[in-house]
Amino acid sequence: MPSLVSAYFDWLAQLYDETTAACKWSAPRYLAEAGLRLVVPGDWVLDLGVGTGQSAEAFLARGCCVAGLDFSPLMLAEARRKHRSLVLAQADLDCPHGWPVAEGAFHLAISSGVYECLLDPVGFIARAKTALRPGGYLVFTFDEFVPGHPVQGVRVGRADSGIDNPVADLAGWKLRRHSLDRVQVWLAEHGFEFLGETQIEADIHSAFDVPIYYRLVVAKLVTHRA
Ligand SMILES: C[S@@+](CC[C@H](N)C(=O)[O-])C[C@H]1O[C@@H](n2cnc3c(N)ncnc32)[C@H](O)[C@@H]1O
């Protein structure tokens, strides 16, 4: 079912790379730095919320087989146009039904710039878990709740706060910020060992000219039983 969020990303799809370059979107680079050391050529990588393929690119270049999920058909079309070797499927990461991923098929699941869009952040971890082999890794970013920050000082806020991209008016949907301690608990509850985190400056929201801080989390699936 199309939502305001998927409609927003459909509208943004053809402008996404240009817009993210303008606001110095760097989460895919940090994701690659953390994730590339966990894979070898030929490994299967699942990109949850693949967008136009920015987060998948470094893993394709490493020789991994990369599958990307997204609920925006136009983002998927851009990803397909840019990266012929990407395996792509439309899926809503919030939805447990019709999950199109074979159980235990992936060495690594990655995700950048997506977690804050989701209504079901715990379900995301549960679904990433089913996709991974035992010993597989999950590397993802989340938009952090930062008390006192002009944009990130609220846990639930409009996605367009401080953005001046051409379709910002469509971005009236709410994004959800999280705290590291809560995310760590969710990971542990799903059988992941927490391996590390780092705070990154993901982009600059030009209206405030302040960095937007994300956490990058690295976790390893130690048991499928949790
Ligand atoms: C900010 S973009 C990030 C794209 C890419 N990972 C990157 O780092 O450039 C967020 C992506 O997540 C997708 N997305 C958001 N919520 C989703 C959901 N519930 N299910 C599937 N995809 C979703 C959007 O369509 C969009 O392509």
The ligand as an SDF file (V2000), in Angstrom:
LIG
                    3D

 27 29  0  0  0  0  0  0  0  0999 V2000
   17.3370    8.1060    2.6930 C   0  0  0  0  0  0  0  0  0  0  0  0
   17.0620    6.8220    1.5410 S   0  0  0  0  0  0  0  0  0  0  0  0
   18.5370    5.8340    1.7370 C   0  0  0  0  0  0  0  0  0  0  0  0
   18.9010    5.1110    0.4760 C   0  0  0  0  0  0  0  0  0  0  0  0
   20.2840    4.4550    0.4980 C   0  0  0  0  0  0  0  0  0  0  0  0
   20.3170    3.3990    1.4790 N   0  0  0  0  0  0  0  0  0  0  0  0
   21.3520    5.4740    0.7710 C   0  0  0  0  0  0  0  0  0  0  0  0
   22.0560    5.3550    1.7980 O   0  0  0  0  0  0  0  0  0  0  0  0
   21.4890    6.4110   -0.0260 O   0  0  0  0  0  0  0  0  0  0  0  0
   15.8330    5.8290    2.3570 C   0  0  0  0  0  0  0  0  0  0  0  0
   15.3370    4.6920    1.4740 C   0  0  0  0  0  0  0  0  0  0  0  0
   14.5660    3.7970    2.2880 O   0  0  0  0  0  0  0  0  0  0  0  0
   13.3760    3.4690    1.6160 C   0  0  0  0  0  0  0  0  0  0  0  0
   12.3710    3.1460    2.6480 N   0  0  0  0  0  0  0  0  0  0  0  0
   11.8950    3.9380    3.6440 C   0  0  0  0  0  0  0  0  0  0  0  0
   10.9800    3.2940    4.3790 N   0  0  0  0  0  0  0  0  0  0  0  0
   10.8590    2.0490    3.8370 C   0  0  0  0  0  0  0  0  0  0  0  0
   10.0510    0.9240    4.1280 C   0  0  0  0  0  0  0  0  0  0  0  0
    9.1680    0.9290    5.1370 N   0  0  0  0  0  0  0  0  0  0  0  0
   10.1910   -0.1740    3.3650 N   0  0  0  0  0  0  0  0  0  0  0  0
   11.0650   -0.2000    2.3230 C   0  0  0  0  0  0  0  0  0  0  0  0
   11.8530    0.8450    1.9800 N   0  0  0  0  0  0  0  0  0  0  0  0
   11.7540    1.9600    2.7260 C   0  0  0  0  0  0  0  0  0  0  0  0
   13.0320    4.7080    0.8040 C   0  0  0  0  0  0  0  0  0  0  0  0
   12.1670    4.4160   -0.2720 O   0  0  0  0  0  0  0  0  0  0  0  0
   14.4170    5.1720    0.3630 C   0  0  0  0  0  0  0  0  0  0  0  0
   14.8010    4.5830   -0.8510 O   0  0  0  0  0  0  0  0  0  0  0  0
  1  2  1  0
  2  3  1  0
  2 10  1  0
  3  4  1  0
  4  5  1  0
  5  6  1  0
  5  7  1  0
  7  8  2  0
  7  9  1  0
 10 11  1  0
 11 12  1  0
 11 26  1  0
 12 13  1  0
 13 14  1  0
 13 24  1  0
 14 15  1  0
 14 23  1  0
 15 16  2  0
 16 17  1  0
 17 18  1  0
 17 23  2  0
 18 19  1  0
 18 20  2  0
 20 21  1  0
 21 22  2  0
 22 23  1  0
 24 25  1  0
 24 26  1  0
 26 27  1  0
M  CHG  2   2   1   9  -1
M  END
$$$$
